Amino acid sequence: MSESDLRDWYMRYAEALNAHEFDRMDEFINDQVLLGGQPATREDVVTVLKGIADAVPDIRWDVDELLFDRDGIAVRAINTGTPAKEWLGVPPTGASFEIVEYAIYKVQDGRFTQMTNLHDSAEMLRQLTA
């Protein structure tokens, strides 16, 4: 894919995430994927995403920056949300969070084959318990 095609494709992925259209993940995630360096399936990724959206119904992953290198994508995103049920051991208090997430992906044949992300969990917990 060209850089322009990758950008459009990734933005469609982000739109599906933000619409919680997890049934569309077969368009974006390979059947088998390395998730944080560990073997996983698309269904494993979808299970994680559904768990997040269940606890944080208004979760958003807003793309702030995208960089491309052949079949690689680096993303800086702003994640926001307000948990509606206990999440990460924290009961819901009405507090919201806004954190930065960095993600690196490898794409082959139009699907993610590697997905790695990093976000400041301590900062998120601080915001939720403040």
Secondary structure by P-SEA (a helix, b strand, c coil): ccaaaaaaaaaaaaaaaaaccccccccccccccccccccccaaaaaaaaaaaaaacccccccccbbbbcccbbbbbbbbbbbbcccccccccccbbbbbbbbbbbbbccccccbbbbcccaaaaaaaaac
